[in-house]
Amino acid sequence: MTAVNDVKIEISVVLGRSIMPIRHLLKMGRGAVIDLDANHESPVMIYANNTLIAKGEVVVSGSKVAVNITESMRDYQH
């Protein structure tokens, strides 16, 4: 079981996406705003090693930001 405890995975949480020309990205500075294809009620997508594993919602607790898992993609696998 200790070998499993040493396995590392990359977890990514995607709030939304945007497509823009690289020239706009290079011109952006501190405080720039990027419009996403989501709103504050949209679920976030949670990926493990680039595989969608769950959906969730952003939760703010004091000075901490976390993600509450609301739906597991495992539920849809056959």
Biotite code that builds the C-alpha atoms (Angstrom):
import biotite.structure as struc

atoms = struc.array([
    struc.Atom([0.000, 0.000, 0.000], chain_id="A", res_id=1, res_name="MET", atom_name="CA", element="C"),
    struc.Atom([2.919, 2.385, 0.551], chain_id="A", res_id=2, res_name="THR", atom_name="CA", element="C"),
    struc.Atom([3.711, 2.359, -3.190], chain_id="A", res_id=3, res_name="ALA", atom_name="CA", element="C"),
    struc.Atom([0.239, 3.762, -3.906], chain_id="A", res_id=4, res_name="VAL", atom_name="CA", element="C"),
    struc.Atom([0.824, 6.558, -1.402], chain_id="A", res_id=5, res_name="ASN", atom_name="CA", element="C"),
    struc.Atom([3.871, 7.692, -3.407], chain_id="A", res_id=6, res_name="ASP", atom_name="CA", element="C"),
    struc.Atom([2.036, 8.014, -6.753], chain_id="A", res_id=7, res_name="VAL", atom_name="CA", element="C"),
    struc.Atom([1.722, 11.636, -7.841], chain_id="A", res_id=8, res_name="LYS", atom_name="CA", element="C"),
    struc.Atom([-1.054, 12.961, -10.069], chain_id="A", res_id=9, res_name="ILE", atom_name="CA", element="C"),
    struc.Atom([-1.673, 16.406, -11.519], chain_id="A", res_id=10, res_name="GLU", atom_name="CA", element="C"),
    struc.Atom([-5.024, 17.898, -10.519], chain_id="A", res_id=11, res_name="ILE", atom_name="CA", element="C"),
    struc.Atom([-6.386, 20.780, -12.593], chain_id="A", res_id=12, res_name="SER", atom_name="CA", element="C"),
    struc.Atom([-9.544, 22.775, -11.976], chain_id="A", res_id=13, res_name="VAL", atom_name="CA", element="C"),
    struc.Atom([-10.921, 24.617, -14.999], chain_id="A", res_id=14, res_name="VAL", atom_name="CA", element="C"),
    struc.Atom([-13.169, 27.591, -14.285], chain_id="A", res_id=15, res_name="LEU", atom_name="CA", element="C"),
    struc.Atom([-13.830, 28.315, -17.955], chain_id="A", res_id=16, res_name="GLY", atom_name="CA", element="C"),
    struc.Atom([-12.144, 28.756, -21.294], chain_id="A", res_id=17, res_name="ARG", atom_name="CA", element="C"),
    struc.Atom([-11.394, 31.575, -23.689], chain_id="A", res_id=18, res_name="SER", atom_name="CA", element="C"),
    struc.Atom([-9.951, 31.808, -27.178], chain_id="A", res_id=19, res_name="ILE", atom_name="CA", element="C"),
    struc.Atom([-7.903, 34.855, -28.120], chain_id="A", res_id=20, res_name="MET", atom_name="CA", element="C"),
    struc.Atom([-5.061, 35.774, -30.435], chain_id="A", res_id=21, res_name="PRO", atom_name="CA", element="C"),
    struc.Atom([-1.624, 35.442, -28.869], chain_id="A", res_id=22, res_name="ILE", atom_name="CA", element="C"),
    struc.Atom([-0.966, 39.138, -29.558], chain_id="A", res_id=23, res_name="ARG", atom_name="CA", element="C"),
    struc.Atom([-3.798, 40.048, -27.132], chain_id="A", res_id=24, res_name="HIS", atom_name="CA", element="C"),
    struc.Atom([-2.393, 37.716, -24.505], chain_id="A", res_id=25, res_name="LEU", atom_name="CA", element="C"),
    struc.Atom([1.081, 39.244, -24.839], chain_id="A", res_id=26, res_name="LEU", atom_name="CA", element="C"),
    struc.Atom([-0.337, 42.767, -24.393], chain_id="A", res_id=27, res_name="LYS", atom_name="CA", element="C"),
    struc.Atom([-2.092, 41.916, -21.135], chain_id="A", res_id=28, res_name="MET", atom_name="CA", element="C"),
    struc.Atom([-0.685, 43.250, -17.929], chain_id="A", res_id=29, res_name="GLY", atom_name="CA", element="C"),
    struc.Atom([-1.454, 43.059, -14.259], chain_id="A", res_id=30, res_name="ARG", atom_name="CA", element="C"),
    struc.Atom([-5.168, 43.501, -13.584], chain_id="A", res_id=31, res_name="GLY", atom_name="CA", element="C"),
    struc.Atom([-6.229, 42.473, -17.086], chain_id="A", res_id=32, res_name="ALA", atom_name="CA", element="C"),
    struc.Atom([-9.530, 40.609, -17.288], chain_id="A", res_id=33, res_name="VAL", atom_name="CA", element="C"),
    struc.Atom([-10.046, 37.557, -19.504], chain_id="A", res_id=34, res_name="ILE", atom_name="CA", element="C"),
    struc.Atom([-13.673, 36.791, -20.351], chain_id="A", res_id=35, res_name="ASP", atom_name="CA", element="C"),
    struc.Atom([-14.483, 33.107, -19.923], chain_id="A", res_id=36, res_name="LEU", atom_name="CA", element="C"),
    struc.Atom([-17.235, 30.986, -21.443], chain_id="A", res_id=37, res_name="ASP", atom_name="CA", element="C"),
    struc.Atom([-18.721, 30.442, -17.958], chain_id="A", res_id=38, res_name="ALA", atom_name="CA", element="C"),
    struc.Atom([-20.461, 32.433, -15.265], chain_id="A", res_id=39, res_name="ASN", atom_name="CA", element="C"),
    struc.Atom([-20.452, 32.331, -11.459], chain_id="A", res_id=40, res_name="HIS", atom_name="CA", element="C"),
    struc.Atom([-23.047, 29.523, -11.430], chain_id="A", res_id=41, res_name="GLU", atom_name="CA", element="C"),
    struc.Atom([-21.221, 27.300, -13.935], chain_id="A", res_id=42, res_name="SER", atom_name="CA", element="C"),
    struc.Atom([-19.638, 24.144, -12.548], chain_id="A", res_id=43, res_name="PRO", atom_name="CA", element="C"),
    struc.Atom([-15.859, 23.844, -12.590], chain_id="A", res_id=44, res_name="VAL", atom_name="CA", element="C"),
    struc.Atom([-14.294, 20.845, -14.297], chain_id="A", res_id=45, res_name="MET", atom_name="CA", element="C"),
    struc.Atom([-11.807, 18.772, -12.288], chain_id="A", res_id=46, res_name="ILE", atom_name="CA", element="C"),
    struc.Atom([-9.143, 16.851, -14.207], chain_id="A", res_id=47, res_name="TYR", atom_name="CA", element="C"),
    struc.Atom([-6.639, 14.263, -13.014], chain_id="A", res_id=48, res_name="ALA", atom_name="CA", element="C"),
    struc.Atom([-3.757, 13.853, -15.467], chain_id="A", res_id=49, res_name="ASN", atom_name="CA", element="C"),
    struc.Atom([-5.858, 15.544, -18.189], chain_id="A", res_id=50, res_name="ASN", atom_name="CA", element="C"),
    struc.Atom([-8.832, 13.205, -17.676], chain_id="A", res_id=51, res_name="THR", atom_name="CA", element="C"),
    struc.Atom([-12.139, 14.687, -16.525], chain_id="A", res_id=52, res_name="LEU", atom_name="CA", element="C"),
    struc.Atom([-12.966, 12.999, -13.220], chain_id="A", res_id=53, res_name="ILE", atom_name="CA", element="C"),
    struc.Atom([-15.527, 15.291, -11.592], chain_id="A", res_id=54, res_name="ALA", atom_name="CA", element="C"),
    struc.Atom([-17.458, 18.546, -11.617], chain_id="A", res_id=55, res_name="LYS", atom_name="CA", element="C"),
    struc.Atom([-17.672, 20.899, -8.693], chain_id="A", res_id=56, res_name="GLY", atom_name="CA", element="C"),
    struc.Atom([-18.315, 24.379, -7.382], chain_id="A", res_id=57, res_name="GLU", atom_name="CA", element="C"),
    struc.Atom([-15.931, 27.004, -6.028], chain_id="A", res_id=58, res_name="VAL", atom_name="CA", element="C"),
    struc.Atom([-16.237, 27.561, -2.277], chain_id="A", res_id=59, res_name="VAL", atom_name="CA", element="C"),
    struc.Atom([-14.643, 30.444, -0.379], chain_id="A", res_id=60, res_name="VAL", atom_name="CA", element="C"),
    struc.Atom([-14.031, 29.903, 3.313], chain_id="A", res_id=61, res_name="SER", atom_name="CA", element="C"),
    struc.Atom([-12.286, 32.834, 4.984], chain_id="A", res_id=62, res_name="GLY", atom_name="CA", element="C"),
    struc.Atom([-9.082, 33.398, 3.029], chain_id="A", res_id=63, res_name="SER", atom_name="CA", element="C"),
    struc.Atom([-9.120, 29.898, 1.482], chain_id="A", res_id=64, res_name="LYS", atom_name="CA", element="C"),
    struc.Atom([-10.528, 28.938, -1.908], chain_id="A", res_id=65, res_name="VAL", atom_name="CA", element="C"),
    struc.Atom([-11.594, 25.322, -2.406], chain_id="A", res_id=66, res_name="ALA", atom_name="CA", element="C"),
    struc.Atom([-13.651, 23.172, -4.746], chain_id="A", res_id=67, res_name="VAL", atom_name="CA", element="C"),
    struc.Atom([-16.637, 21.169, -3.532], chain_id="A", res_id=68, res_name="ASN", atom_name="CA", element="C"),
    struc.Atom([-17.127, 18.062, -5.708], chain_id="A", res_id=69, res_name="ILE", atom_name="CA", element="C"),
    struc.Atom([-20.756, 17.888, -6.815], chain_id="A", res_id=70, res_name="THR", atom_name="CA", element="C"),
    struc.Atom([-20.652, 15.184, -9.468], chain_id="A", res_id=71, res_name="GLU", atom_name="CA", element="C"),
    struc.Atom([-18.263, 12.322, -10.114], chain_id="A", res_id=72, res_name="SER", atom_name="CA", element="C"),
    struc.Atom([-17.641, 11.225, -13.693], chain_id="A", res_id=73, res_name="MET", atom_name="CA", element="C"),
    struc.Atom([-17.154, 7.708, -12.310], chain_id="A", res_id=74, res_name="ARG", atom_name="CA", element="C"),
    struc.Atom([-20.960, 7.615, -11.992], chain_id="A", res_id=75, res_name="ASP", atom_name="CA", element="C"),
    struc.Atom([-21.233, 7.600, -15.797], chain_id="A", res_id=76, res_name="TYR", atom_name="CA", element="C"),
    struc.Atom([-18.710, 4.868, -16.599], chain_id="A", res_id=77, res_name="GLN", atom_name="CA", element="C"),
    struc.Atom([-20.046, 1.431, -17.523], chain_id="A", res_id=78, res_name="HIS", atom_name="CA", element="C"),
])
